[in-house]
Amino acid sequence: MVTQVDVVVVGGGVMGSAAARAVAQSGKSVALLEQFAAGHQLGASHGTTRNFNTAYREPEYLALVTEARALWDGLSHETGTQLLDLVGLVHHGNVEPLLGIKQSHESLGIDSEFLSAEQASERWAGMTFRSDVLFVPESGRVRAAEALAALRTSAETGGAQFHYESPVRDIIVHGDHSVRVITDTTEFLAERVIVTAGAWTHKVLSQLMELPPLVVTQEQPAHFQPLDASVDWPSFNHSPDPRSTADDYWYSPTYGMFTPGEGVKIGWHGVGPVVDPDSRDFLPEAVQLAALQRYANEWFPGLDATACEPISCTYTSTESENFILDRFGPVVVGAGFSGHGYKFAPAIGRVLADLADGKPAPALFRA
């Protein structure tokens, strides 16, 4: 069977779904191919919540997240689904880089303010603060499961075709304006293919191009149970204080957010074991989990550090943690979201659709 479309998207996670939506909105025909069933938990897009965080210093990221906020709001209105909970986000620990973020916020009119440790502790009784805190009120969390479903609904309303359980067996490039994408049952002919395959990016593209190194890790955050259901929880990012030896046991900075019905999600960032995405054990690494429980016990008096439920997901990371958004002939690549991409998804979808249309991505994101 042969099907002809303008664009094929390979990978049906949040980035592929956002790309399919953006392509459909541009008036082009698009088919999305996902190797697993809808709603699978084998990659990086499953789960209930993600941080929505505007605390970036680089203008490219601030522009992208500002665009993403507007697009999330538009998608929410379009689908009648609440997608963002703007409960605010606190950044603390190593204060010096936060000063630069605050300056960037001021230059772009993004609302943020510094609070003392005492002010923050009084406001958020479930957490401990030992240094000044940068609070960003127009941040919080993305309702990830609802967001993924809303992107698909919007894309399909615009004419996109989603094909699940359709692993791609080959991508054959013919010059700069033609590509064949082959599955077990169908051959798709298109002008462009957008590859958003997450942890499987190298497996899909290794015969076509050489990308910067992408490291796939199995990350192991956990949900911790609150001791008092009335306590308010902001989302958070927390960096170790380089002046203190008390944080020497940390594996990395931490992040987290309250997930209704599941507890407060806390995780190390990008330090899980390197894995083959097709050979994961989904089990928490015991020493890292113990350190995470120690961290929760020290920094979250409002949580039961012994009552935690580990989660398993993947990061696909670049060395710089900057995204790869680029085009190679008729092949567009969105990869290396390095554990901080979800919040940007609708804007990244727009960038990928633009790349498929011949427009360049911001220089920071080119391979």
C-alpha positions in Angstrom: 0.0 0.0 0.0 1.4 3.5 -0.9 0.1 6.7 0.7 1.2 10.1 -0.4 1.3 13.1 2.0 3.1 16.3 2.2 4.9 15.5 5.5 5.5 12.4 7.6 6.2 12.7 11.3 8.1 9.8 12.9 7.4 9.6 16.7 4.1 10.2 18.4 5.2 11.7 21.7 4.6 15.3 22.7 7.0 16.8 20.1 5.8 14.7 17.2 2.2 15.4 18.1 2.9 19.2 18.3 4.7 19.0 15.0 1.8 17.2 13.3 -0.6 19.8 14.7 1.6 22.7 13.4 2.0 21.1 9.9 -1.8 20.5 9.7 -2.5 24.1 10.7 -0.3 25.2 7.8 -2.6 23.5 5.4 -0.4 20.6 4.5 -1.3 16.9 4.7 0.5 15.0 7.4 0.7 11.4 8.7 2.2 10.6 12.1 3.7 7.2 12.7 4.3 5.9 16.3 5.9 2.5 16.9 3.9 1.8 20.1 0.3 2.0 21.1 -1.4 5.3 22.1 -0.7 6.2 25.7 2.4 3.9 26.1 4.8 4.5 28.9 8.0 3.5 27.2 9.5 6.9 26.3 9.6 10.4 27.7 6.1 11.9 27.1 3.9 9.8 29.5 2.9 10.8 33.0 0.7 13.4 34.6 2.7 16.6 35.1 5.8 18.5 33.9 7.3 21.8 35.1 6.3 24.9 33.2 9.3 27.1 33.9 10.3 30.4 32.4 13.6 30.7 34.3 16.0 30.8 31.4 18.7 33.3 30.7 19.3 32.7 27.0 17.0 34.9 24.8 16.3 31.9 22.4 14.8 29.9 25.2 12.9 32.8 26.7 11.4 33.6 23.3 10.5 30.0 22.8 8.9 29.5 26.2 6.9 32.8 25.8 5.6 31.5 22.5 4.8 28.2 24.1 2.8 29.8 26.8 0.6 31.6 24.2 0.2 28.4 22.3 -0.7 26.3 25.3 -3.3 28.9 26.2 -4.7 28.8 22.6 -4.8 25.0 22.6 -6.5 25.0 26.0 -9.2 27.3 24.6 -9.5 25.3 21.4 -10.0 22.0 23.2 -11.8 23.2 26.3 -9.1 21.6 28.4 -7.1 23.1 31.2 -3.4 22.5 30.4 -1.4 24.8 32.7 -1.6 25.2 36.5 0.2 28.4 37.2 1.0 27.8 40.8 4.4 29.5 40.5 7.9 28.1 40.5 10.7 28.7 43.0 14.4 28.5 42.2 16.9 28.3 45.0 20.2 26.9 46.2 23.0 28.5 44.1 21.9 32.1 43.9 24.5 33.5 41.5 23.0 32.1 38.2 19.6 33.3 39.3 20.8 36.9 39.2 21.4 36.6 35.5 18.0 35.0 35.0 16.4 37.8 36.9 18.1 40.3 34.6 16.9 38.5 31.5 13.3 38.5 32.9 13.5 42.3 33.5 14.7 42.9 30.0 11.7 41.0 28.5 9.1 42.0 31.0 8.7 38.6 32.6 7.4 38.8 36.2 9.7 37.4 38.9 11.0 38.4 42.3 13.5 37.5 44.9 12.2 36.4 48.3 14.3 35.8 51.4 14.6 32.2 52.8 12.4 33.3 55.7 9.7 34.7 53.4 9.7 31.6 51.2 9.6 29.2 54.2 6.7 31.1 55.6 4.8 31.0 52.3 5.6 27.3 51.5 5.6 25.5 54.8 6.3 22.1 53.2 9.7 23.1 52.0 13.0 24.3 53.5 15.0 27.3 52.1 18.4 28.4 53.1 19.1 31.1 50.6 17.3 33.7 48.6 14.6 32.3 46.3 13.7 33.5 42.8 9.9 33.1 42.5 8.3 33.2 39.0 4.5 33.4 39.5 3.6 32.8 35.8 5.2 29.4 36.0 4.0 26.1 37.4 3.1 22.8 35.7 1.8 21.4 32.5 -0.9 18.8 32.7 1.1 16.5 30.6 -1.4 13.7 29.9 -4.1 16.2 29.0 -1.6 18.2 26.9 -0.6 15.2 24.8 -4.3 14.3 24.2 -5.2 17.9 23.3 -2.3 18.1 20.8 -3.6 15.0 19.0 -7.2 16.1 19.1 -6.3 19.5 17.5 -4.0 17.9 15.0 -6.6 15.4 13.9 -9.2 18.1 13.7 -6.9 19.8 11.3 -6.6 16.7 9.1 -3.6 15.0 10.5 -3.6 11.2 10.5 -2.2 9.4 13.5 -1.0 5.8 13.0 -0.1 3.9 16.2 1.7 0.5 16.4 3.4 1.5 13.1 7.1 1.2 13.5 9.2 2.7 10.8 11.5 0.2 9.1 13.3 2.4 6.7 13.6 6.0 5.5 14.8 6.5 1.9 15.9 9.9 0.8 15.6 11.0 -2.9 17.4 14.3 -3.3 16.2 17.4 -1.4 12.5 17.2 -1.9 11.4 13.6 -1.7 11.4 10.8 0.9 10.0 7.4 1.4 9.0 6.2 4.8 8.4 2.4 5.0 6.4 0.6 7.7 5.3 -3.0 7.8 2.1 -2.3 6.0 2.4 1.0 4.2 4.9 3.0 2.2 4.5 6.8 2.6 5.8 9.2 -0.1 6.4 12.7 1.1 8.3 15.9 0.5 9.6 16.0 4.1 9.9 13.7 7.1 10.1 15.1 10.6 11.8 12.7 13.1 10.9 13.2 16.7 11.8 9.7 17.9 13.2 10.6 21.3 15.4 7.8 22.7 15.2 6.0 19.3 16.6 8.9 17.3 19.9 7.4 16.5 18.3 4.1 15.7 16.0 5.7 13.2 18.6 8.1 11.6 22.0 6.4 12.0 22.1 5.3 8.4 21.1 8.7 7.1 23.2 11.3 8.9 25.6 11.9 11.8 24.1 13.9 14.6 25.9 15.3 17.7 26.1 12.7 20.5 22.8 11.8 22.1 22.9 10.0 25.5 19.8 8.1 26.5 19.4 7.6 30.3 16.8 6.0 32.4 15.7 8.6 34.9 14.1 7.7 38.2 12.2 10.5 39.9 9.7 9.6 42.6 6.4 10.8 44.0 6.5 11.6 47.8 3.3 11.8 49.9 2.4 15.1 51.7 1.9 15.0 55.4 -0.7 17.7 55.3 -3.2 18.0 52.4 -3.8 21.7 53.0 -0.2 22.8 52.3 0.5 24.7 49.0 3.2 23.4 46.7 4.9 25.5 44.0 6.9 23.8 41.3 10.7 24.0 41.9 14.2 23.8 40.7 17.0 23.5 43.3 20.7 23.7 42.6 23.4 22.6 45.1 25.2 25.4 46.8 28.9 25.3 45.7 29.9 26.9 48.9 28.5 24.1 51.1 29.8 20.6 51.6 26.4 19.6 52.9 25.2 19.1 49.4 28.1 16.9 48.3 25.9 13.8 48.2 23.6 15.3 45.5 23.8 13.7 42.1 22.7 16.9 40.3 20.3 19.8 40.7 16.7 18.7 41.5 13.4 19.5 40.1 9.8 18.8 40.9 6.2 19.7 41.2 3.0 18.7 43.0 1.1 16.1 41.0 -2.6 15.9 42.1 -3.5 12.5 43.3 0.1 11.2 43.2 2.1 13.4 45.5 5.1 15.7 45.1 7.4 14.6 42.2 11.1 15.0 42.9 13.9 14.0 40.7 17.6 14.3 40.0 18.3 15.7 36.6 19.9 13.7 33.8 22.1 11.3 35.9 20.3 8.0 35.5 22.1 5.0 34.0 22.7 5.0 30.3 20.3 2.5 28.6 19.2 1.1 25.3 15.6 2.2 25.1 14.6 -1.3 23.9 16.3 -3.0 26.8 15.3 -1.1 29.9 14.5 -2.7 33.3 12.4 0.2 34.5 13.8 -0.3 38.0 15.1 2.4 40.3 18.8 2.6 40.9 18.9 1.8 44.6 21.8 4.2 45.7 20.3 7.1 43.7 16.9 6.5 45.2 18.3 6.4 48.7 20.0 9.8 48.1 16.7 11.2 46.7 14.9 10.1 49.9 17.7 11.7 52.0 17.2 14.9 50.0 13.5 14.8 50.5 13.9 14.3 54.2 16.3 17.3 54.5 14.5 19.8 52.3 10.8 18.9 52.5 9.5 18.7 56.1 6.0 18.5 54.6 6.6 15.2 52.9 7.0 11.6 54.1 10.4 10.7 52.7 9.9 7.0 53.4 6.6 6.9 51.4 7.7 7.3 47.8 6.7 5.7 44.5 9.5 5.6 41.9 8.8 6.5 38.3 10.8 5.5 35.2 11.3 7.6 32.1 14.0 8.4 29.6 16.1 11.5 28.9 17.8 11.9 25.5 20.4 14.5 26.2 23.0 16.5 24.2 26.3 17.5 25.8 25.1 21.1 26.1 21.5 20.3 27.0 20.5 22.5 24.0 17.9 21.0 21.7 18.6 19.8 18.1 16.1 21.4 15.7 17.5 21.2 12.2 17.0 20.0 8.7 19.2 17.8 6.5 17.8 17.7 3.0 14.2 16.5 3.3 14.8 15.2 6.9 13.9 17.5 9.8 15.1 16.4 13.2 13.8 17.4 16.6 15.9 15.7 19.3 18.0 16.0 22.4 15.4 17.7 24.6 17.6 16.8 27.6 14.8 16.6 30.2 13.6 20.2 29.9 11.7 20.2 26.6 8.1 19.4 27.4 7.1 22.9 28.3 8.2 24.2 24.9 6.3 21.5 22.9 3.8 23.6 20.9 6.5 26.1 20.0 8.9 23.4 19.0 6.2 21.9 16.8 5.9 25.3 15.1 9.7 25.4 14.6 9.7 21.9 13.1 6.9 22.7 10.8 8.8 25.8 9.7 11.9 23.7 9.1 9.9 21.4 6.9 8.7 24.5 5.0 12.3 25.6 4.4 12.7 28.2 7.2 15.7 28.1 9.5 15.7 27.3 13.2 17.3 29.7 15.7 21.1 29.2 15.6 21.3 27.9 19.2 19.4 24.8 18.2 21.1 23.8 14.9 23.2 20.6 15.0 
